[in-house]
Structures are given as structure tokens and as C-alpha cells.
Amino acid sequence: MKLQSVGIKDFICPISIREKKGLLQQTVATISMKAAMPHHVRESCVSVFTTVLHNYKEDISADIFPRLLAEIKEKLYAEKAVIDMTFPYFINKKAPVSKTSSLMEYQCTFTGSINETDQLLLTVCVPVTTLCPCSKEISDAGAHNQRAEVTLTVKPLRFIWLEDLISLVESCGSCEVYALLKRPDEKFVTEEAYANPMFVEDVARMVSQLALQHPDIDWFSVGVESFESIHKHSAYAYVDSDDL
């Protein structure tokens, strides 16, 4: 019986990711890999996967994926090889008024596949604030606001820094989210969100418009989930560039 694919799932591995400023960031990735192997091949996929990952773990980045996957495909005589690597990525971010520095965590994913052609997808999950336009319009004072999470996945035409994708998303909410705020910063973010009310649909459209204009992005998808402060459920919006 031919299996569709075999591989490893949730393999935890320390890796290094290139930062835009030129340094290497040490982090820990959760990796899943699979390959479509011919049924007659008895090579241990686990051994191959872990060996190849060990060889590349000191400098894992988007431009290395094609070589990594090609090596797996060759060693396993596979028709196709796929890797998903999710990791926390940290950016030193300054508060808007006090300029207090703190580390913001962003969940990022590299997804690579190799068949007849290579494909690479980059995903960033970015928190933003959304403030409800309806709540602002009907209220004499205040408006409900909440944290939302934007998941942007792109198929790049050329190398794209994670920092650039994160910045693109952060510019599209009612206000950015920070890990550490002083009182003057709290005043700023509260008033900034109030001045820029947005539904999840607005955020999804704005991210999509910027992605469409980006010269290095081919395909993309945008998902926005708002963890509503006055509802038990979340609000959600999704855009796929193939449908635009």
C-alpha cells in the first residue's frame, strides 16, 4: 500500500534566524516535515530529517529552504518534500511616548515544499488593537476596544524580511500593541485607537491593499481575529489574493 506521505511532527529544535539588522537571533522552532516516498524505499525518514536539520540549524532562513528540501528529497528518493517550521521571533520595540524598550514576541512560520517546482510561504502572526466604529458612533463616551491577531501568509517573489512583514501588519490596526507601556504611553495608545476605529474587515482590507502593492509579494492570504471584549465570540475576516 502506498502512503501519501511520511515524516516527523512537532520536532523541537534550536535554530538561528537572520535579523534585518544583521545579527542572528537564537530561538526554538517546532518543526514538522513530510515526504512522499516511493513505496519500495525503506530508508529511515526520521534519521534523514533530523540529520539534515542538524546540518542547517545554525542559519535557518527563507533562502536556505530550497537547498534543505532538495537534500531531503534526494536522500529519500521522494516525489515531494514539505517542511513547516514555527518559532517565536522577538523584536526590540520602543513605546510610543516614553521610548521604553521591550521585546515583542511574534509567532512566525516558514513553510517550504519541493516537487517539480519549489514553493516557499512566510507567515507572521501579529497582534494589533481594534476599536469598534459602531461602539464609538453610538456612545456618548468611550468605545469598546480589544486585541486582535492578524495572520499574514505570503508567497514571496524575492527575499522578504520578517520585520518588514510585521511592520506592514502593525500599520493596519487601530493601534499597535506593545509589551511594555508607561502611563504616557497608555494615554497615547488609548487615544490613538479611539481616533482610528476599525472593524476586522477594515484591517483585512488594509493589509491586503499593502500586500497587493508590495513588489516582492506574489500571493498572500490575510486572516484577522478580534478577541471581542463585549462578546463571548470572536469577530473574523479573511482574504485570499486569488479571489481578488
Secondary structure, 3 states (H helix, E strand, C coil): CCCCCEEEEEEEEEEEEECCCCCEEEEEEEEEEEEECCCCCCCCHHHHHHHHHHHHHHHCCHHHHHHHHHHHHHHCCCCEEEEEEEEEEEEEEECCCCCCEEEEEEEEEEEEEECCCEEEEEEEEEEEEEECHHHHHHCCCCCCEEEEEEEEEEEECCCCCHHHHHHHHHCCCCEECCCCCCHHHHHHHHHHHHHCCCCHHHHHHHHHHHHHHCCCEEEEEEEEEECCCCCCCCEEEEEEHHHC
